[in-house]
Amino acid sequence: MTDAPQLYLMTPAGAQASALGPLLTEVMDRFAPACLRIRGGAEEDELGRLADLAREIAHARDVAVVIDDHVKLAQRHGLDGVHLTDGARAIRFARKELGADAIVGCFCESSRHEGMTAAENGADYVSFGPVGESALYRGEPATLDLFQWWSEMIEVPVVAEGAITSELLSQLSPVSDFIAIGAEIWTQDDPAAALSKLWV
């Protein structure tokens, strides 16, 4: 485990491809995420447009792209995999559909048990959150203790997500492989500037 986690960038939920394109390009030109995740919340047609746009921008910069839950959209639009938002149940299905080389990640809220199940079922990474106070997530916040335990006991990479602040970022960095940033910057007037303040 290193002290410098990689950036895991999430698009805004329900984003429109035409509006997001220039902003996403600017952020990804200034920062080098390890992965770009397309959040759900839009109609399937719009998600398809977003998938094509995100793939074009990200793959030009050698960045992998995953999408929330939509295995078929991942296949149809040439994405690198899926991020499952409802625990470990669908991991084996996603792996069977997408193949051994695809990225299959899994959000496990703050549940150590769910995370271990996801790891056993073959998840490429597990994410826990929210790590801060957030109305966007159900359930209890994921504690620093959970990340410390995971980093010591489990080899599967771990992502911290949800209501990231500068203080939380410094606490989580030594015990997280990736830090997911999304709503923290897209709600600001200048997302790239907001990320530069947070990601130092």
C-alpha positions as a Python dict, from the first residue, in 0.01 Angstrom:
ca = {
    (1, 'M'): (0, 0, 0),
    (2, 'T'): (145, 336, -99),
    (3, 'D'): (80, 672, 61),
    (4, 'A'): (-34, 817, -270),
    (5, 'P'): (-368, 678, -388),
    (6, 'Q'): (-471, 724, -748),
    (7, 'L'): (-754, 947, -861),
    (8, 'Y'): (-1078, 769, -953),
    (9, 'L'): (-1297, 1024, -1133),
    (10, 'M'): (-1678, 999, -1143),
    (11, 'T'): (-1905, 1189, -1380),
    (12, 'P'): (-2200, 1380, -1231),
    (13, 'A'): (-2513, 1167, -1189),
    (14, 'G'): (-2760, 1239, -1470),
    (15, 'A'): (-2503, 1433, -1673),
    (16, 'Q'): (-2573, 1544, -2030),
    (17, 'A'): (-2296, 1448, -2268),
    (18, 'S'): (-2293, 1779, -2458),
    (19, 'A'): (-2249, 1987, -2141),
    (20, 'L'): (-1999, 1754, -1976),
    (21, 'G'): (-1757, 1708, -2267),
    (22, 'P'): (-1551, 2030, -2237),
    (23, 'L'): (-1543, 2013, -1855),
    (24, 'L'): (-1435, 1650, -1853),
    (25, 'T'): (-1164, 1719, -2111),
    (26, 'E'): (-1025, 2007, -1904),
    (27, 'V'): (-1021, 1805, -1580),
    (28, 'M'): (-856, 1504, -1745),
    (29, 'D'): (-598, 1723, -1920),
    (30, 'R'): (-492, 1868, -1584),
    (31, 'F'): (-513, 1549, -1379),
    (32, 'A'): (-444, 1188, -1465),
    (33, 'P'): (-715, 962, -1321),
    (34, 'A'): (-660, 589, -1310),
    (35, 'C'): (-1024, 529, -1394),
    (36, 'L'): (-1331, 721, -1509),
    (37, 'R'): (-1671, 606, -1385),
    (38, 'I'): (-1994, 702, -1560),
    (39, 'R'): (-2265, 752, -1302),
    (40, 'G'): (-2623, 650, -1378),
    (41, 'G'): (-2928, 871, -1343),
    (42, 'A'): (-2989, 952, -1710),
    (43, 'E'): (-3204, 786, -1976),
    (44, 'E'): (-3038, 498, -2158),
    (45, 'D'): (-2997, 696, -2483),
    (46, 'E'): (-2820, 976, -2296),
    (47, 'L'): (-2606, 726, -2107),
    (48, 'G'): (-2506, 581, -2442),
    (49, 'R'): (-2401, 924, -2569),
    (50, 'L'): (-2214, 984, -2245),
    (51, 'A'): (-2044, 645, -2276),
    (52, 'D'): (-1919, 725, -2627),
    (53, 'L'): (-1797, 1069, -2522),
    (54, 'A'): (-1628, 945, -2204),
    (55, 'R'): (-1463, 654, -2387),
    (56, 'E'): (-1325, 886, -2654),
    (57, 'I'): (-1184, 1136, -2401),
    (58, 'A'): (-1056, 875, -2156),
    (59, 'H'): (-908, 621, -2396),
    (60, 'A'): (-713, 900, -2571),
    (61, 'R'): (-545, 950, -2232),
    (62, 'D'): (-505, 577, -2154),
    (63, 'V'): (-770, 592, -1881),
    (64, 'A'): (-1010, 300, -1823),
    (65, 'V'): (-1386, 367, -1826),
    (66, 'V'): (-1652, 184, -1624),
    (67, 'I'): (-2025, 252, -1601),
    (68, 'D'): (-2268, 209, -1313),
    (69, 'D'): (-2451, -126, -1339),
    (70, 'H'): (-2520, -128, -1717),
    (71, 'V'): (-2346, -444, -1838),
    (72, 'K'): (-2510, -421, -2182),
    (73, 'L'): (-2411, -57, -2229),
    (74, 'A'): (-2054, -142, -2130),
    (75, 'Q'): (-2050, -409, -2401),
    (76, 'R'): (-2225, -201, -2666),
    (77, 'H'): (-2008, 109, -2623),
    (78, 'G'): (-1670, -55, -2579),
    (79, 'L'): (-1617, 39, -2215),
    (80, 'D'): (-1367, -135, -1990),
    (81, 'G'): (-1617, -267, -1736),
    (82, 'V'): (-1887, -194, -1482),
    (83, 'H'): (-1920, -57, -1131),
    (84, 'L'): (-2195, -243, -944),
    (85, 'T'): (-2378, -17, -700),
    (86, 'D'): (-2585, -283, -524),
    (87, 'G'): (-2331, -503, -350),
    (88, 'A'): (-2173, -831, -450),
    (89, 'R'): (-2470, -1019, -594),
    (90, 'A'): (-2420, -939, -963),
    (91, 'I'): (-2042, -978, -983),
    (92, 'R'): (-2041, -1329, -1127),
    (93, 'F'): (-2306, -1236, -1386),
    (94, 'A'): (-2111, -926, -1493),
    (95, 'R'): (-1788, -1125, -1517),
    (96, 'K'): (-1958, -1394, -1726),
    (97, 'E'): (-2106, -1136, -1964),
    (98, 'L'): (-1800, -911, -1993),
    (99, 'G'): (-1519, -1165, -1975),
    (100, 'A'): (-1208, -1213, -1766),
    (101, 'D'): (-1032, -896, -1883),
    (102, 'A'): (-1313, -654, -1795),
    (103, 'I'): (-1304, -440, -1483),
    (104, 'V'): (-1578, -534, -1236),
    (105, 'G'): (-1593, -309, -932),
    (106, 'C'): (-1840, -316, -647),
    (107, 'F'): (-1979, -59, -404),
    (108, 'C'): (-2026, -213, -60),
    (109, 'E'): (-2144, 86, 149),
    (110, 'S'): (-1973, 45, 488),
    (111, 'S'): (-2008, -335, 511),
    (112, 'R'): (-1693, -535, 577),
    (113, 'H'): (-1890, -855, 508),
    (114, 'E'): (-2020, -726, 172),
    (115, 'G'): (-1668, -622, 77),
    (116, 'M'): (-1526, -965, 160),
    (117, 'T'): (-1805, -1132, -38),
    (118, 'A'): (-1729, -907, -336),
    (119, 'A'): (-1360, -993, -315),
    (120, 'E'): (-1439, -1366, -296),
    (121, 'N'): (-1673, -1335, -596),
    (122, 'G'): (-1394, -1188, -807),
    (123, 'A'): (-1435, -810, -787),
    (124, 'D'): (-1135, -618, -924),
    (125, 'Y'): (-1187, -352, -660),
    (126, 'V'): (-1423, -271, -376),
    (127, 'S'): (-1546, 76, -286),
    (128, 'F'): (-1672, 189, 54),
    (129, 'G'): (-1859, 508, 135),
    (130, 'P'): (-1968, 763, 201),
    (131, 'V'): (-1662, 854, 400),
    (132, 'G'): (-1814, 1190, 497),
    (133, 'E'): (-2163, 1318, 569),
    (134, 'S'): (-2366, 1285, 250),
    (135, 'A'): (-2736, 1285, 168),
    (136, 'L'): (-2656, 1110, -162),
    (137, 'Y'): (-2586, 776, 7),
    (138, 'R'): (-2798, 551, 224),
    (139, 'G'): (-2648, 379, 527),
    (140, 'E'): (-2381, 469, 777),
    (141, 'P'): (-2056, 640, 677),
    (142, 'A'): (-1757, 414, 615),
    (143, 'T'): (-1502, 468, 892),
    (144, 'L'): (-1127, 510, 869),
    (145, 'D'): (-1097, 188, 1072),
    (146, 'L'): (-1264, -6, 789),
    (147, 'F'): (-1007, 117, 538),
    (148, 'Q'): (-718, 48, 776),
    (149, 'W'): (-840, -307, 834),
    (150, 'W'): (-897, -367, 462),
    (151, 'S'): (-555, -238, 362),
    (152, 'E'): (-387, -470, 614),
    (153, 'M'): (-596, -783, 555),
    (154, 'I'): (-725, -785, 195),
    (155, 'E'): (-528, -764, -129),
    (156, 'V'): (-817, -647, -349),
    (157, 'P'): (-779, -271, -411),
    (158, 'V'): (-1008, -39, -218),
    (159, 'V'): (-1173, 288, -326),
    (160, 'A'): (-1290, 557, -83),
    (161, 'E'): (-1588, 757, -207),
    (162, 'G'): (-1856, 1001, -99),
    (163, 'A'): (-1824, 1351, 51),
    (164, 'I'): (-1444, 1365, 28),
    (165, 'T'): (-1284, 1667, 196),
    (166, 'S'): (-919, 1771, 213),
    (167, 'E'): (-903, 1645, 571),
    (168, 'L'): (-1057, 1308, 484),
    (169, 'L'): (-831, 1281, 182),
    (170, 'S'): (-519, 1313, 398),
    (171, 'Q'): (-653, 1057, 648),
    (172, 'L'): (-758, 806, 382),
    (173, 'S'): (-457, 835, 152),
    (174, 'P'): (-232, 591, 341),
    (175, 'V'): (-504, 323, 353),
    (176, 'S'): (-679, 360, 13),
    (177, 'D'): (-568, 258, -334),
    (178, 'F'): (-804, 502, -505),
    (179, 'I'): (-998, 811, -398),
    (180, 'A'): (-1321, 870, -590),
    (181, 'I'): (-1403, 1232, -669),
    (182, 'G'): (-1726, 1338, -837),
    (183, 'A'): (-1996, 1560, -688),
    (184, 'E'): (-1723, 1733, -485),
    (185, 'I'): (-1606, 1915, -800),
    (186, 'W'): (-1894, 1907, -1049),
    (187, 'T'): (-2115, 2121, -826),
    (188, 'Q'): (-1852, 2399, -844),
    (189, 'D'): (-1831, 2668, -1116),
    (190, 'D'): (-1483, 2551, -1219),
    (191, 'P'): (-1446, 2174, -1161),
    (192, 'A'): (-1077, 2165, -1258),
    (193, 'A'): (-994, 2445, -1013),
    (194, 'A'): (-1199, 2274, -742),
    (195, 'L'): (-1006, 1951, -796),
    (196, 'S'): (-673, 2131, -786),
    (197, 'K'): (-760, 2264, -440),
    (198, 'L'): (-868, 1922, -317),
    (199, 'W'): (-611, 1701, -489),
    (200, 'V'): (-277, 1845, -381),
}
